[in-house]
Amino acid sequence: MNEPKTTRGQKTLNRIIKAAENEFGKKGYYNTTINDLAARAKVAPGTIYIYFSDKYSLYCHLLNRYGHEIRKKIAEDTAGCATRLDAERAGLLSFLRQVKKQPYMYQIIWESLYINPTLFVEYYESFALRYKTKLDESAGEITRMDNTVLAYILMGIVNFIGLKYVFFDKGADLEKVADQAMAFYRYGLSGLGQPAEGPAGEQPGGSAC
C-alpha cells in the first residue's frame, strides 16, 4: 500500500478500505470489481490504483489490518488481567465484540482460503504463534501440554462461539456466553472439581478484568 501524503488522501484511503470491507463482505472477492469498489467509495477507479497495485493487494491489506486490529484490541482488553483464566475471558469477549462491530470480518478472513491458501495459513499461524507465547508465559497456571496445540484448541473455540453467538444468535448475552466458556476452560470436558451447586457455567467470584 502507498501511504497517503495528506489528510485528504487519508480520508480517501479510509473510504476505499471501508468500501472493500463492504463489497468483499457482501459479494465476495471474486464477484467484486475495482469499479464496484470505486462506486462504493465514491472515487474514480484510477484513484484506487494510487494506493494499491490491484484488487488483490487491497484484499491483503484488509486481511492484515484485521489481524493487527484484533490482536491489538485483545492485548488492550487483557492488559489488566491478573490470571490466565481472566485473560482468556477478557480476550473472548474482546473478540466477540469486535466481530459484532465488523460483521464481514469472518467472510473476508475465511475467503482467503480460496483466494490464496498461503494467506489463510499465514493469518492463523501468526495468530497462533503469538497466542502460544502468552500461554508459555502462563506456565504453572494452565494444563501442561503442547501449547501450539492448546492455542489452536482455544482459537477454534473462540471462532465457533463467534459464529454461533454473533451471527446465528445475534441477541445473545455475550457475558453469559463467556461465563459458559469459562466453565469449560476451568473444569475441562470431564468437569472434575466443578461445584455441585449453582448455575451451570457460573464463574465463582467473577473476573478480575
C-alpha positions in Angstrom: 0.0 0.0 0.0 1.2 3.5 -0.8 0.7 5.7 2.3 -1.3 8.9 1.7 0.7 12.2 2.0 -2.2 14.4 3.1 -5.2 14.4 5.4 -7.5 14.4 2.4 -5.6 11.4 1.0 -6.0 9.6 4.3 -9.8 10.2 4.2 -9.9 8.9 0.7 -7.9 5.8 1.6 -10.2 5.2 4.6 -13.3 5.3 2.3 -11.6 2.8 -0.1 -10.8 0.4 2.7 -14.4 0.7 4.1 -15.7 0.1 0.6 -13.6 -3.0 0.3 -14.9 -4.4 3.6 -18.5 -3.9 2.5 -18.1 -5.2 -1.1 -15.9 -8.2 -0.3 -18.1 -9.0 2.7 -21.4 -8.8 0.8 -20.4 -10.2 -2.6 -17.1 -12.0 -2.0 -13.7 -11.2 -3.5 -14.2 -12.8 -6.9 -17.6 -11.1 -7.5 -16.3 -7.6 -6.7 -14.6 -5.4 -9.3 -12.5 -2.3 -9.0 -15.4 -0.4 -10.4 -17.6 -1.7 -7.6 -15.1 -0.6 -5.0 -14.7 2.8 -6.6 -18.5 3.4 -6.8 -18.9 2.4 -3.1 -16.0 4.7 -2.1 -17.2 7.5 -4.3 -13.9 7.8 -6.1 -12.7 7.3 -9.7 -11.4 3.7 -10.3 -8.0 5.2 -11.0 -7.8 6.6 -7.5 -7.7 3.1 -6.0 -4.5 2.4 -8.0 -2.8 5.4 -6.3 -2.8 3.4 -3.1 -3.0 -0.3 -4.2 -1.5 -2.0 -7.2 -4.6 -4.2 -7.8 -7.7 -5.7 -6.1 -5.6 -8.5 -4.5 -3.2 -6.1 -2.8 -6.2 -4.2 -1.3 -7.7 -7.5 -0.1 -4.3 -8.5 1.5 -4.1 -5.1 3.2 -7.6 -5.6 4.7 -6.8 -9.1 5.9 -3.6 -7.9 7.6 -5.5 -4.9 9.1 -8.0 -7.3 10.7 -5.2 -9.4 12.2 -3.5 -6.4 13.6 -6.7 -4.8 15.0 -7.9 -8.0 16.6 -4.6 -8.7 18.3 -4.1 -5.0 19.4 -7.6 -4.8 20.9 -7.3 -8.1 22.7 -3.9 -7.0 24.1 -5.5 -3.8 25.4 -8.5 -5.6 26.9 -6.4 -8.2 28.7 -3.6 -5.9 29.9 -5.1 -5.7 33.5 -5.8 -9.3 33.9 -4.3 -11.0 37.0 -4.6 -14.6 35.8 -4.6 -16.6 32.5 -8.2 -17.5 33.0 -9.2 -13.9 33.5 -7.2 -13.1 30.3 -9.0 -15.8 28.4 -12.4 -14.5 29.4 -11.5 -10.9 28.6 -9.9 -12.0 25.2 -13.0 -13.9 24.2 -15.3 -11.0 25.0 -13.0 -8.7 23.1 -13.1 -10.8 20.0 -16.8 -11.3 20.1 -17.4 -7.6 20.4 -15.0 -6.7 17.6 -16.7 -9.2 15.3 -20.1 -7.8 16.2 -19.0 -4.3 15.2 -17.4 -5.6 11.9 -19.9 -8.3 10.6 -18.0 -9.0 7.4 -14.8 -10.0 9.2 -15.5 -13.7 9.2 -16.3 -13.8 5.5 -13.3 -11.9 4.4 -10.8 -13.8 6.6 -12.1 -17.2 5.7 -12.4 -16.5 2.0 -8.6 -16.2 1.9 -8.5 -20.0 1.9 -9.9 -19.9 -1.6 -8.1 -16.8 -2.8 -4.7 -17.9 -1.7 -4.4 -20.7 0.8 -1.0 -19.3 1.9 -2.7 -16.2 3.2 -5.1 -18.3 5.2 -2.3 -20.3 6.7 -0.1 -17.3 7.5 -3.0 -15.4 9.1 -3.8 -18.2 11.6 -0.2 -19.4 12.1 0.8 -15.8 13.0 -2.1 -15.5 15.4 -1.3 -18.9 17.0 2.4 -18.1 17.4 1.5 -15.0 19.5 -1.1 -17.0 21.4 1.4 -19.7 22.2 3.9 -17.1 23.5 1.2 -15.9 26.0 0.5 -19.5 27.0 4.2 -20.2 27.5 4.3 -17.2 29.9 1.4 -18.7 31.9 3.3 -22.0 32.8 2.1 -23.2 36.2 -1.4 -21.7 35.7 -2.6 -24.0 32.8 -2.6 -27.6 31.9 0.8 -28.9 30.9 0.7 -29.8 27.2 1.9 -28.7 23.8 1.0 -25.0 23.8 0.7 -24.8 20.0 -2.0 -27.5 20.2 -3.6 -25.6 23.0 -3.5 -22.3 21.1 -5.4 -23.9 18.2 -7.9 -25.6 20.5 -8.7 -22.2 22.1 -8.8 -20.4 18.8 -11.2 -23.0 17.5 -13.5 -22.5 20.5 -13.5 -18.7 20.1 -14.0 -18.9 16.3 -17.1 -21.1 16.6 -18.5 -19.3 19.6 -18.3 -16.2 17.4 -20.2 -17.9 14.6 -23.0 -19.0 16.9 -23.4 -16.0 19.1 -22.6 -13.2 16.8 -24.1 -14.5 13.5 -26.6 -17.2 14.3 -27.9 -15.9 17.6 -27.4 -12.1 17.4 -29.3 -11.3 20.6 -27.2 -13.5 22.8 -25.9 -12.1 26.1 -22.1 -12.3 25.4 -21.2 -12.0 29.1 -23.2 -15.2 29.8 -21.7 -16.9 26.8 -18.2 -16.1 28.1 -19.1 -17.5 31.5 -20.2 -20.8 29.9 -16.9 -20.9 28.0 -15.0 -20.3 31.2 -16.8 -23.2 32.9 -15.1 -25.4 30.2 -11.8 -23.7 30.5 -11.8 -24.1 34.3 -13.1 -27.6 34.6 -12.5 -29.3 31.2 -14.6 -31.8 29.5 -14.7 -34.2 32.5 -16.0 -31.5 34.8 -13.6 -32.6 37.6 -13.7 -30.2 40.5 -16.8 -28.4 39.3 -19.1 -27.3 42.1 -22.2 -29.4 42.6 -24.5 -26.4 43.1 -25.0 -23.1 41.3 -26.0 -22.3 37.7 -24.1 -24.3 35.0 -21.1 -22.3 33.9 -21.2 -19.8 36.7 -17.8 -18.3 37.3 -17.1 -18.2 41.0 -16.2 -14.7 42.1 -16.4 -13.2 38.6 -13.5 -11.9 36.6 -10.7 -9.5 37.7 -10.8 -7.8 34.3 
